[in-house]
Amino acid sequence: MARPLKSRKVSNPPKMKGFKPYGMPLCKIEPVVLKFEEFESIRLVNYENLDQDQAAEQMNVSRPTFTRIYNIALKQIAKSFVEGKALEIEGGNYFLEKDWYRCKKCYKLIEGLENHSKCKGCTAFGENELLKLN
């Protein structure tokens, strides 16, 4: 029997749900799925400029596990670019260190219910119009 996977810590969920190739209708594009922990690995190494040891520590995984997650993320992004496929960011084996919510109307990302306020141009205002992430 295989050992159960350890959940990976994600500090900041992505602000968007994904990307699609410019000039192609979404209904005709097959998506490639990038998991939350794969997104986090790209964010830590390429955006925050952490080395892989520091990033692995921040995600609460071993260095070899982090490298596997990171390499899968690069492969998924490359597949999306080369084959002209949409990139959807969803799912995975992760936990968020804080409560995050997404507005169902404008898709704004909110850290904690106490930080929710009506944003400009959005008609949503209330807990029933927020979707809890994870």
ROKE-355226 format. One record per residue: residue in three letters; z, x, y of N, C-alpha, C in turn. Coordinates in Angstrom, 2 decimals, always signed. Layout:
% residues N
<residu = ALA&n_w = Z&n_u = X&n_v = Y&ca_w = Z&ca_u = X&ca_v = Y&c_w = Z&c_u = X&c_v = Y> .
...
END
This chain:
% residues 134
<residu = MET&n_w = +0.00&n_u = +0.84&n_v = -1.18&ca_w = +0.00&ca_u = +0.00&ca_v = +0.00&c_w = +0.00&c_u = +0.88&c_v = +1.25> .
<residu = ALA&n_w = -0.91&n_u = +0.57&n_v = +2.15&ca_w = -1.04&ca_u = +1.37&ca_v = +3.38&c_w = +0.12&c_u = +1.10&c_v = +4.32> .
<residu = ARG&n_w = +0.48&n_u = +2.12&n_v = +5.06&ca_w = +1.55&ca_u = +2.00&ca_v = +6.05&c_w = +1.08&c_u = +1.11&c_v = +7.21> .
<residu = PRO&n_w = +1.94&n_u = +0.21&n_v = +7.69&ca_w = +1.52&ca_u = -0.65&ca_v = +8.82&c_w = +1.28&c_u = +0.18&c_v = +10.08> .
<residu = LEU&n_w = +0.30&n_u = -0.26&n_v = +10.87&ca_w = -0.03&ca_u = +0.45&ca_v = +12.10&c_w = +1.07&c_u = +0.28&c_v = +13.14> .
<residu = LYS&n_w = +1.38&n_u = +1.35&n_v = +13.82&ca_w = +2.35&ca_u = +1.33&ca_v = +14.91&c_w = +1.65&c_u = +0.83&c_v = +16.17> .
<residu = SER&n_w = +2.29&n_u = -0.07&n_v = +16.89&ca_w = +1.70&ca_u = -0.58&ca_v = +18.13&c_w = +1.64&c_u = +0.52&c_v = +19.17> .
<residu = ARG&n_w = +0.56&n_u = +0.52&n_v = +19.94&ca_w = +0.35&ca_u = +1.52&ca_v = +20.98&c_w = +0.74&c_u = +0.95&c_v = +22.33> .
<residu = LYS&n_w = +1.41&n_u = +1.74&n_v = +23.15&ca_w = +1.86&ca_u = +1.27&ca_v = +24.46&c_w = +0.72&c_u = +1.35&c_v = +25.47> .
<residu = VAL&n_w = +0.49&n_u = +0.24&n_v = +26.14&ca_w = -0.51&ca_u = +0.15&ca_v = +27.20&c_w = +0.24&c_u = -0.12&c_v = +28.50> .
<residu = SER&n_w = +0.11&n_u = +0.77&n_v = +29.46&ca_w = +0.83&ca_u = +0.63&ca_v = +30.73&c_w = +0.18&c_u = -0.39&c_v = +31.65> .
<residu = ASN&n_w = -1.12&n_u = -0.30&n_v = +31.81&ca_w = -1.86&ca_u = -1.19&ca_v = +32.70&c_w = -3.04&c_u = -1.80&c_v = +31.96> .
<residu = PRO&n_w = -3.06&n_u = -3.12&n_v = +31.80&ca_w = -4.23&ca_u = -3.73&ca_v = +31.17&c_w = -5.44&c_u = -3.63&c_v = +32.09> .
<residu = PRO&n_w = -6.64&n_u = -3.73&n_v = +31.53&ca_w = -7.83&ca_u = -3.64&ca_v = +32.38&c_w = -7.92&c_u = -4.81&c_v = +33.35> .
<residu = LYS&n_w = -8.46&n_u = -4.55&n_v = +34.53&ca_w = -8.60&ca_u = -5.60&ca_v = +35.54&c_w = -9.71&c_u = -6.57&c_v = +35.19> .
<residu = MET&n_w = -10.63&n_u = -6.16&n_v = +34.33&ca_w = -11.76&ca_u = -6.99&ca_v = +33.98&c_w = -11.74&c_u = -7.28&c_v = +32.48> .
<residu = LYS&n_w = -12.53&n_u = -8.25&n_v = +32.08&ca_w = -12.61&ca_u = -8.60&ca_v = +30.65&c_w = -13.72&c_u = -7.83&c_v = +29.96> .
<residu = GLY&n_w = -14.57&n_u = -7.16&n_v = +30.73&ca_w = -15.66&ca_u = -6.40&ca_v = +30.14&c_w = -16.76&c_u = -6.11&c_v = +31.14> .
<residu = PHE&n_w = -17.87&n_u = -5.63&n_v = +30.63&ca_w = -19.04&ca_u = -5.29&ca_v = +31.44&c_w = -20.28&c_u = -5.75&c_v = +30.70> .
<residu = LYS&n_w = -21.34&n_u = -5.95&n_v = +31.45&ca_w = -22.62&ca_u = -6.26&ca_v = +30.85&c_w = -23.71&c_u = -5.45&c_v = +31.52> .
<residu = PRO&n_w = -24.78&n_u = -5.17&n_v = +30.80&ca_w = -25.88&ca_u = -4.41&ca_v = +31.40&c_w = -26.52&c_u = -5.19&c_v = +32.54> .
<residu = TYR&n_w = -26.80&n_u = -4.50&n_v = +33.61&ca_w = -27.42&ca_u = -5.08&ca_v = +34.80&c_w = -28.83&c_u = -5.56&c_v = +34.46> .
<residu = GLY&n_w = -29.16&n_u = -6.78&n_v = +34.87&ca_w = -30.51&ca_u = -7.29&ca_v = +34.69&c_w = -30.77&c_u = -7.94&c_v = +33.35> .
<residu = MET&n_w = -29.75&n_u = -8.13&n_v = +32.54&ca_w = -29.92&ca_u = -8.77&ca_v = +31.23&c_w = -29.01&c_u = -9.98&c_v = +31.16> .
<residu = PRO&n_w = -29.53&n_u = -11.13&n_v = +30.69&ca_w = -28.67&ca_u = -12.32&ca_v = +30.58&c_w = -27.63&c_u = -12.13&c_v = +29.47> .
<residu = LEU&n_w = -26.40&n_u = -12.49&n_v = +29.78&ca_w = -25.29&ca_u = -12.29&ca_v = +28.84&c_w = -25.50&c_u = -13.04&c_v = +27.53> .
<residu = CYS&n_w = -26.18&n_u = -14.18&n_v = +27.57&ca_w = -26.36&ca_u = -14.97&ca_v = +26.35&c_w = -27.26&c_u = -14.27&c_v = +25.33> .
<residu = LYS&n_w = -28.02&n_u = -13.28&n_v = +25.75&ca_w = -28.93&ca_u = -12.58&ca_v = +24.83&c_w = -28.42&c_u = -11.20&c_v = +24.43> .
<residu = ILE&n_w = -27.19&n_u = -10.89&n_v = +24.81&ca_w = -26.64&ca_u = -9.56&ca_v = +24.55&c_w = -25.54&c_u = -9.64&c_v = +23.52> .
<residu = GLU&n_w = -25.64&n_u = -8.80&n_v = +22.51&ca_w = -24.57&ca_u = -8.70&ca_v = +21.52&c_w = -23.47&c_u = -7.79&c_v = +22.09> .
<residu = PRO&n_w = -22.21&n_u = -8.22&n_v = +22.05&ca_w = -21.14&ca_u = -7.40&ca_v = +22.64&c_w = -20.64&c_u = -6.30&c_v = +21.70> .
<residu = VAL&n_w = -20.13&n_u = -5.26&n_v = +22.31&ca_w = -19.38&ca_u = -4.21&ca_v = +21.62&c_w = -17.94&c_u = -4.37&c_v = +22.08> .
<residu = VAL&n_w = -17.00&n_u = -4.37&n_v = +21.15&ca_w = -15.60&ca_u = -4.59&ca_v = +21.50&c_w = -14.87&c_u = -3.27&c_v = +21.68> .
<residu = LEU&n_w = -14.22&n_u = -3.13&n_v = +22.83&ca_w = -13.37&ca_u = -2.00&ca_v = +23.14&c_w = -11.94&c_u = -2.54&c_v = +23.15> .
<residu = LYS&n_w = -11.10&n_u = -2.03&n_v = +22.27&ca_w = -9.72&ca_u = -2.53&ca_v = +22.17&c_w = -8.89&c_u = -2.03&c_v = +23.35> .
<residu = PHE&n_w = -7.80&n_u = -2.75&n_v = +23.62&ca_w = -6.94&ca_u = -2.39&ca_v = +24.75&c_w = -6.45&c_u = -0.94&c_v = +24.64> .
<residu = GLU&n_w = -6.05&n_u = -0.50&n_v = +23.46&ca_w = -5.56&ca_u = +0.87&ca_v = +23.34&c_w = -6.67&c_u = +1.89&c_v = +23.53> .
<residu = GLU&n_w = -7.91&n_u = +1.54&n_v = +23.19&ca_w = -9.04&ca_u = +2.42&ca_v = +23.44&c_w = -9.32&c_u = +2.53&c_v = +24.94> .
<residu = PHE&n_w = -9.25&n_u = +1.39&n_v = +25.63&ca_w = -9.38&ca_u = +1.40&ca_v = +27.08&c_w = -8.30&c_u = +2.27&c_v = +27.71> .
<residu = GLU&n_w = -7.07&n_u = +2.13&n_v = +27.23&ca_w = -5.94&ca_u = +2.90&ca_v = +27.77&c_w = -6.16&c_u = +4.40&c_v = +27.56> .
<residu = SER&n_w = -6.72&n_u = +4.80&n_v = +26.42&ca_w = -6.97&ca_u = +6.23&ca_v = +26.17&c_w = -7.98&c_u = +6.79&c_v = +27.17> .
<residu = ILE&n_w = -9.02&n_u = +6.02&n_v = +27.46&ca_w = -10.02&ca_u = +6.44&ca_v = +28.45&c_w = -9.38&c_u = +6.53&c_v = +29.83> .
<residu = ARG&n_w = -8.57&n_u = +5.52&n_v = +30.17&ca_w = -7.90&ca_u = +5.50&ca_v = +31.48&c_w = -7.00&c_u = +6.72&c_v = +31.66> .
<residu = LEU&n_w = -6.22&n_u = +7.04&n_v = +30.64&ca_w = -5.26&ca_u = +8.15&ca_v = +30.75&c_w = -5.96&c_u = +9.51&c_v = +30.86> .
<residu = VAL&n_w = -6.98&n_u = +9.74&n_v = +30.04&ca_w = -7.64&ca_u = +11.05&ca_v = +30.01&c_w = -8.64&c_u = +11.21&c_v = +31.15> .
<residu = ASN&n_w = -9.50&n_u = +10.21&n_v = +31.34&ca_w = -10.59&ca_u = +10.36&ca_v = +32.30&c_w = -10.26&c_u = +9.88&c_v = +33.70> .
<residu = TYR&n_w = -9.34&n_u = +8.97&n_v = +33.85&ca_w = -9.00&ca_u = +8.46&ca_v = +35.17&c_w = -7.73&c_u = +9.11&c_v = +35.71> .
<residu = GLU&n_w = -6.70&n_u = +9.17&n_v = +34.89&ca_w = -5.42&ca_u = +9.78&ca_v = +35.31&c_w = -5.41&c_u = +11.30&c_v = +35.13> .
<residu = ASN&n_w = -6.42&n_u = +11.87&n_v = +34.49&ca_w = -6.57&ca_u = +13.31&ca_v = +34.26&c_w = -5.42&c_u = +13.93&c_v = +33.47> .
<residu = LEU&n_w = -4.88&n_u = +13.17&n_v = +32.52&ca_w = -3.85&ca_u = +13.73&ca_v = +31.64&c_w = -4.53&c_u = +14.45&c_v = +30.49> .
<residu = ASP&n_w = -3.88&n_u = +15.48&n_v = +29.95&ca_w = -4.43&ca_u = +16.07&ca_v = +28.74&c_w = -4.04&c_u = +15.16&c_v = +27.57> .
<residu = GLN&n_w = -4.65&n_u = +15.39&n_v = +26.42&ca_w = -4.44&ca_u = +14.48&ca_v = +25.29&c_w = -3.01&c_u = +14.49&c_v = +24.77> .
<residu = ASP&n_w = -2.31&n_u = +15.60&n_v = +24.89&ca_w = -0.90&ca_u = +15.64&ca_v = +24.48&c_w = -0.05&c_u = +14.70&c_v = +25.35> .
<residu = GLN&n_w = -0.25&n_u = +14.78&n_v = +26.66&ca_w = +0.50&ca_u = +13.92&ca_v = +27.58&c_w = +0.13&c_u = +12.45&c_v = +27.38> .
<residu = ALA&n_w = -1.14&n_u = +12.18&n_v = +27.19&ca_w = -1.60&ca_u = +10.80&ca_v = +27.00&c_w = -1.04&c_u = +10.22&c_v = +25.70> .
<residu = ALA&n_w = -1.01&n_u = +11.03&n_v = +24.65&ca_w = -0.46&ca_u = +10.57&ca_v = +23.36&c_w = +1.01&c_u = +10.22&c_v = +23.51> .
<residu = GLU&n_w = +1.73&n_u = +11.06&n_v = +24.24&ca_w = +3.15&ca_u = +10.81&ca_v = +24.48&c_w = +3.35&c_u = +9.51&c_v = +25.26> .
<residu = GLN&n_w = +2.52&n_u = +9.29&n_v = +26.25&ca_w = +2.64&ca_u = +8.08&ca_v = +27.07&c_w = +2.33&c_u = +6.82&c_v = +26.26> .
<residu = MET&n_w = +1.44&n_u = +6.92&n_v = +25.27&ca_w = +1.09&ca_u = +5.76&ca_v = +24.44&c_w = +1.99&c_u = +5.63&c_v = +23.21> .
<residu = ASN&n_w = +2.94&n_u = +6.54&n_v = +23.04&ca_w = +3.86&ca_u = +6.54&ca_v = +21.89&c_w = +3.15&c_u = +6.70&c_v = +20.55> .
<residu = VAL&n_w = +2.14&n_u = +7.59&n_v = +20.51&ca_w = +1.44&ca_u = +7.90&ca_v = +19.27&c_w = +1.35&c_u = +9.42&c_v = +19.12> .
<residu = SER&n_w = +1.00&n_u = +9.86&n_v = +17.92&ca_w = +0.83&ca_u = +11.30&ca_v = +17.70&c_w = -0.46&c_u = +11.78&c_v = +18.35> .
<residu = ARG&n_w = -0.56&n_u = +13.06&n_v = +18.53&ca_w = -1.77&ca_u = +13.65&ca_v = +19.13&c_w = -3.02&c_u = +13.37&c_v = +18.30> .
<residu = PRO&n_w = -2.98&n_u = +13.55&n_v = +16.95&ca_w = -4.18&ca_u = +13.23&ca_v = +16.15&c_w = -4.57&c_u = +11.75&c_v = +16.22> .
<residu = THR&n_w = -3.57&n_u = +10.87&n_v = +16.25&ca_w = -3.86&ca_u = +9.43&ca_v = +16.37&c_w = -4.52&c_u = +9.15&c_v = +17.71> .
<residu = PHE&n_w = -4.00&n_u = +9.76&n_v = +18.77&ca_w = -4.59&ca_u = +9.57&ca_v = +20.09&c_w = -6.04&c_u = +10.03&c_v = +20.09> .
<residu = THR&n_w = -6.30&n_u = +11.18&n_v = +19.50&ca_w = -7.67&ca_u = +11.71&ca_v = +19.45&c_w = -8.60&c_u = +10.75&c_v = +18.73> .
<residu = ARG&n_w = -8.15&n_u = +10.15&n_v = +17.64&ca_w = -8.97&ca_u = +9.16&ca_v = +16.93&c_w = -9.26&c_u = +7.95&c_v = +17.82> .
<residu = ILE&n_w = -8.24&n_u = +7.44&n_v = +18.49&ca_w = -8.41&ca_u = +6.29&ca_v = +19.38&c_w = -9.41&c_u = +6.62&c_v = +20.49> .
<residu = TYR&n_w = -9.25&n_u = +7.79&n_v = +21.09&ca_w = -10.11&ca_u = +8.23&ca_v = +22.19&c_w = -11.55&c_u = +8.39&c_v = +21.74> .
<residu = ASN&n_w = -11.76&n_u = +9.00&n_v = +20.57&ca_w = -13.12&ca_u = +9.21&ca_v = +20.06&c_w = -13.80&c_u = +7.89&c_v = +19.72> .
<residu = ILE&n_w = -13.05&n_u = +6.93&n_v = +19.19&ca_w = -13.62&ca_u = +5.60&ca_v = +18.92&c_w = -14.02&c_u = +4.95&c_v = +20.24> .
<residu = ALA&n_w = -13.19&n_u = +5.08&n_v = +21.27&ca_w = -13.50&ca_u = +4.50&ca_v = +22.57&c_w = -14.79&c_u = +5.10&c_v = +23.14> .
<residu = LEU&n_w = -14.93&n_u = +6.41&n_v = +23.06&ca_w = -16.15&ca_u = +7.06&ca_v = +23.55&c_w = -17.38&c_u = +6.58&c_v = +22.79> .
<residu = LYS&n_w = -17.23&n_u = +6.43&n_v = +21.48&ca_w = -18.34&ca_u = +5.98&ca_v = +20.65&c_w = -18.74&c_u = +4.54&c_v = +21.00> .
<residu = GLN&n_w = -17.77&n_u = +3.67&n_v = +21.26&ca_w = -18.05&ca_u = +2.28&ca_v = +21.61&c_w = -18.75&c_u = +2.20&c_v = +22.97> .
<residu = ILE&n_w = -18.29&n_u = +2.99&n_v = +23.93&ca_w = -18.91&ca_u = +3.01&ca_v = +25.25&c_w = -20.35&c_u = +3.54&c_v = +25.16> .
<residu = ALA&n_w = -20.54&n_u = +4.60&n_v = +24.40&ca_w = -21.88&ca_u = +5.17&ca_v = +24.23&c_w = -22.82&c_u = +4.16&c_v = +23.57> .
<residu = LYS&n_w = -22.32&n_u = +3.45&n_v = +22.56&ca_w = -23.13&ca_u = +2.43&ca_v = +21.87&c_w = -23.55&c_u = +1.34&c_v = +22.86> .
<residu = SER&n_w = -22.62&n_u = +0.92&n_v = +23.70&ca_w = -22.91&ca_u = -0.10&ca_v = +24.70&c_w = -23.99&c_u = +0.38&c_v = +25.67> .
<residu = PHE&n_w = -23.87&n_u = +1.60&n_v = +26.16&ca_w = -24.84&ca_u = +2.15&ca_v = +27.12&c_w = -26.22&c_u = +2.35&c_v = +26.49> .
<residu = VAL&n_w = -26.25&n_u = +2.99&n_v = +25.34&ca_w = -27.52&ca_u = +3.36&ca_v = +24.71&c_w = -28.27&c_u = +2.14&c_v = +24.20> .
<residu = GLU&n_w = -27.55&n_u = +1.19&n_v = +23.59&ca_w = -28.20&ca_u = +0.02&ca_v = +23.00&c_w = -28.27&c_u = -1.17&c_v = +23.95> .
<residu = GLY&n_w = -27.79&n_u = -1.01&n_v = +25.17&ca_w = -27.85&ca_u = -2.07&ca_v = +26.16&c_w = -27.03&c_u = -3.29&c_v = +25.78> .
<residu = LYS&n_w = -25.84&n_u = -3.07&n_v = +25.24&ca_w = -24.97&ca_u = -4.16&ca_v = +24.82&c_w = -23.83&c_u = -4.35&c_v = +25.80> .
<residu = ALA&n_w = -23.31&n_u = -5.58&n_v = +25.84&ca_w = -22.15&ca_u = -5.86&ca_v = +26.69&c_w = -20.93&c_u = -5.19&c_v = +26.10> .
<residu = LEU&n_w = -19.97&n_u = -4.88&n_v = +26.93&ca_w = -18.72&ca_u = -4.26&ca_v = +26.50&c_w = -17.59&c_u = -5.24&c_v = +26.79> .
<residu = GLU&n_w = -16.94&n_u = -5.73&n_v = +25.74&ca_w = -15.81&ca_u = -6.65&ca_v = +25.89&c_w = -14.53&c_u = -5.90&c_v = +25.60> .
<residu = ILE&n_w = -13.54&n_u = -6.04&n_v = +26.47&ca_w = -12.26&ca_u = -5.37&ca_v = +26.30&c_w = -11.25&c_u = -6.42&c_v = +25.85> .
<residu = GLU&n_w = -10.83&n_u = -6.32&n_v = +24.59&ca_w = -9.92&ca_u = -7.33&ca_v = +24.05&c_w = -9.27&c_u = -6.84&c_v = +22.76> .
<residu = GLY&n_w = -8.12&n_u = -7.43&n_v = +22.47&ca_w = -7.46&ca_u = -7.24&ca_v = +21.19&c_w = -6.95&c_u = -5.83&c_v = +20.93> .
<residu = GLY&n_w = -6.63&n_u = -5.59&n_v = +19.69&ca_w = -6.13&ca_u = -4.30&ca_v = +19.27&c_w = -4.68&c_u = -4.38&c_v = +18.83> .
<residu = ASN&n_w = -4.11&n_u = -3.25&n_v = +18.54&ca_w = -2.73&ca_u = -3.15&ca_v = +18.08&c_w = -1.93&c_u = -2.47&c_v = +19.20> .
<residu = TYR&n_w = -1.47&n_u = -3.25&n_v = +20.16&ca_w = -0.85&ca_u = -2.69&ca_v = +21.36&c_w = +0.31&c_u = -3.57&c_v = +21.82> .
<residu = PHE&n_w = +1.10&n_u = -3.02&n_v = +22.73&ca_w = +2.10&ca_u = -3.82&ca_v = +23.43&c_w = +2.10&c_u = -3.37&c_v = +24.89> .
<residu = LEU&n_w = +2.39&n_u = -4.30&n_v = +25.77&ca_w = +2.46&ca_u = -4.00&ca_v = +27.20&c_w = +3.91&c_u = -3.77&c_v = +27.57> .
<residu = GLU&n_w = +4.20&n_u = -2.71&n_v = +28.32&ca_w = +5.59&ca_u = -2.41&ca_v = +28.66&c_w = +6.17&c_u = -3.38&c_v = +29.68> .
<residu = LYS&n_w = +5.33&n_u = -4.14&n_v = +30.37&ca_w = +5.77&ca_u = -5.16&ca_v = +31.33&c_w = +5.00&c_u = -6.44&c_v = +31.04> .
<residu = ASP&n_w = +5.48&n_u = -7.56&n_v = +31.58&ca_w = +4.77&ca_u = -8.82&ca_v = +31.43&c_w = +3.61&c_u = -8.88&c_v = +32.42> .
<residu = TRP&n_w = +2.42&n_u = -9.12&n_v = +31.92&ca_w = +1.22&ca_u = -9.22&ca_v = +32.74&c_w = +0.60&c_u = -10.60&c_v = +32.54> .
<residu = TYR&n_w = +0.05&n_u = -11.14&n_v = +33.61&ca_w = -0.60&ca_u = -12.45&ca_v = +33.58&c_w = -1.95&c_u = -12.35&c_v = +34.26> .
<residu = ARG&n_w = -2.87&n_u = -13.24&n_v = +33.85&ca_w = -4.19&ca_u = -13.30&ca_v = +34.49&c_w = -4.39&c_u = -14.73&c_v = +34.97> .
<residu = CYS&n_w = -4.80&n_u = -14.87&n_v = +36.23&ca_w = -5.09&ca_u = -16.18&ca_v = +36.81&c_w = -6.31&c_u = -16.76&c_v = +36.09> .
<residu = LYS&n_w = -6.21&n_u = -18.00&n_v = +35.63&ca_w = -7.32&ca_u = -18.65&ca_v = +34.93&c_w = -8.47&c_u = -19.02&c_v = +35.86> .
<residu = LYS&n_w = -8.21&n_u = -19.06&n_v = +37.15&ca_w = -9.25&ca_u = -19.45&ca_v = +38.11&c_w = -10.02&c_u = -18.24&c_v = +38.66> .
<residu = CYS&n_w = -9.27&n_u = -17.23&n_v = +39.16&ca_w = -9.94&ca_u = -16.09&ca_v = +39.81&c_w = -9.85&c_u = -14.80&c_v = +38.98> .
<residu = TYR&n_w = -9.14&n_u = -14.85&n_v = +37.86&ca_w = -8.99&ca_u = -13.72&ca_v = +36.93&c_w = -8.20&c_u = -12.55&c_v = +37.48> .
<residu = LYS&n_w = -7.50&n_u = -12.76&n_v = +38.61&ca_w = -6.67&ca_u = -11.70&ca_v = +39.19&c_w = -5.57&c_u = -11.34&c_v = +38.21> .
<residu = LEU&n_w = -5.25&n_u = -10.06&n_v = +38.12&ca_w = -4.20&ca_u = -9.55&ca_v = +37.24&c_w = -2.89&c_u = -9.50&c_v = +38.01> .
<residu = ILE&n_w = -1.82&n_u = -10.04&n_v = +37.41&ca_w = -0.53&ca_u = -10.12&ca_v = +38.09&c_w = +0.55&c_u = -9.52&c_v = +37.20> .
<residu = GLU&n_w = +1.33&n_u = -8.62&n_v = +37.78&ca_w = +2.44&ca_u = -7.99&ca_v = +37.04&c_w = +3.70&c_u = -8.83&c_v = +37.28> .
<residu = GLY&n_w = +4.06&n_u = -9.66&n_v = +36.30&ca_w = +5.26&ca_u = -10.48&ca_v = +36.40&c_w = +5.06&c_u = -11.74&c_v = +37.21> .
<residu = LEU&n_w = +5.72&n_u = -12.81&n_v = +36.80&ca_w = +5.58&ca_u = -14.09&ca_v = +37.49&c_w = +6.12&c_u = -14.05&c_v = +38.91> .
<residu = GLU&n_w = +7.13&n_u = -13.22&n_v = +39.15&ca_w = +7.71&ca_u = -13.15&ca_v = +40.49&c_w = +6.72&c_u = -12.59&c_v = +41.52> .
<residu = ASN&n_w = +5.67&n_u = -11.93&n_v = +41.07&ca_w = +4.68&ca_u = -11.34&ca_v = +41.98&c_w = +3.47&c_u = -12.24&c_v = +42.21> .
<residu = HIS&n_w = +3.48&n_u = -13.44&n_v = +41.63&ca_w = +2.33&ca_u = -14.32&ca_v = +41.77&c_w = +2.37&c_u = -15.06&c_v = +43.10> .
<residu = SER&n_w = +1.31&n_u = -14.95&n_v = +43.83&ca_w = +1.14&ca_u = -15.71&ca_v = +45.06&c_w = -0.32&c_u = -16.13&c_v = +45.13> .
<residu = LYS&n_w = -0.57&n_u = -17.19&n_v = +45.85&ca_w = -1.94&ca_u = -17.70&ca_v = +45.97&c_w = -2.81&c_u = -16.66&c_v = +46.66> .
<residu = CYS&n_w = -3.89&n_u = -16.28&n_v = +46.00&ca_w = -4.77&ca_u = -15.28&ca_v = +46.62&c_w = -5.87&c_u = -15.97&c_v = +47.43> .
<residu = LYS&n_w = -6.44&n_u = -15.25&n_v = +48.32&ca_w = -7.45&ca_u = -15.78&ca_v = +49.24&c_w = -8.65&c_u = -16.32&c_v = +48.44> .
<residu = GLY&n_w = -9.01&n_u = -17.54&n_v = +48.71&ca_w = -10.16&ca_u = -18.14&ca_v = +48.05&c_w = -9.87&c_u = -18.75&c_v = +46.69> .
<residu = CYS&n_w = -8.66&n_u = -18.60&n_v = +46.18&ca_w = -8.30&ca_u = -19.13&ca_v = +44.87&c_w = -7.48&c_u = -20.41&c_v = +45.06> .
<residu = THR&n_w = -7.77&n_u = -21.42&n_v = +44.25&ca_w = -7.05&ca_u = -22.69&ca_v = +44.35&c_w = -5.88&c_u = -22.75&c_v = +43.39> .
<residu = ALA&n_w = -5.70&n_u = -21.74&n_v = +42.55&ca_w = -4.62&ca_u = -21.74&ca_v = +41.56&c_w = -3.31&c_u = -21.33&c_v = +42.21> .
<residu = PHE&n_w = -2.25&n_u = -22.01&n_v = +41.83&ca_w = -0.93&ca_u = -21.60&ca_v = +42.27&c_w = +0.09&c_u = -22.28&c_v = +41.37> .
<residu = GLY&n_w = +0.54&n_u = -21.59&n_v = +40.38&ca_w = +1.52&ca_u = -22.15&ca_v = +39.47&c_w = +1.45&c_u = -21.49&c_v = +38.12> .
<residu = GLU&n_w = +2.54&n_u = -21.55&n_v = +37.38&ca_w = +2.63&ca_u = -20.89&ca_v = +36.08&c_w = +1.63&c_u = -21.45&c_v = +35.07> .
<residu = ASN&n_w = +1.32&n_u = -22.76&n_v = +35.17&ca_w = +0.41&ca_u = -23.35&ca_v = +34.19&c_w = -1.03&c_u = -22.88&c_v = +34.37> .
<residu = GLU&n_w = -1.32&n_u = -22.20&n_v = +35.45&ca_w = -2.66&ca_u = -21.68&ca_v = +35.68&c_w = -2.73&c_u = -20.19&c_v = +35.43> .
<residu = LEU&n_w = -1.71&n_u = -19.63&n_v = +34.79&ca_w = -1.69&ca_u = -18.22&ca_v = +34.44&c_w = -1.73&c_u = -18.05&c_v = +32.94> .
<residu = LEU&n_w = -2.47&n_u = -17.05&n_v = +32.49&ca_w = -2.59&ca_u = -16.73&ca_v = +31.08&c_w = -1.82&c_u = -15.44&c_v = +30.83> .
<residu = LYS&n_w = -0.82&n_u = -15.49&n_v = +29.95&ca_w = -0.03&ca_u = -14.28&ca_v = +29.65&c_w = -0.83&c_u = -13.36&c_v = +28.73> .
<residu = LEU&n_w = -0.88&n_u = -12.10&n_v = +29.08&ca_w = -1.55&ca_u = -11.11&ca_v = +28.23&c_w = -0.55&c_u = -10.60&c_v = +27.20> .
<residu = ASN&n_w = -0.96&n_u = -10.61&n_v = +25.98&ca_w = -0.15&ca_u = -10.14&ca_v = +24.83&c_w = +1.07&c_u = -10.94&c_v = +24.65> .
END
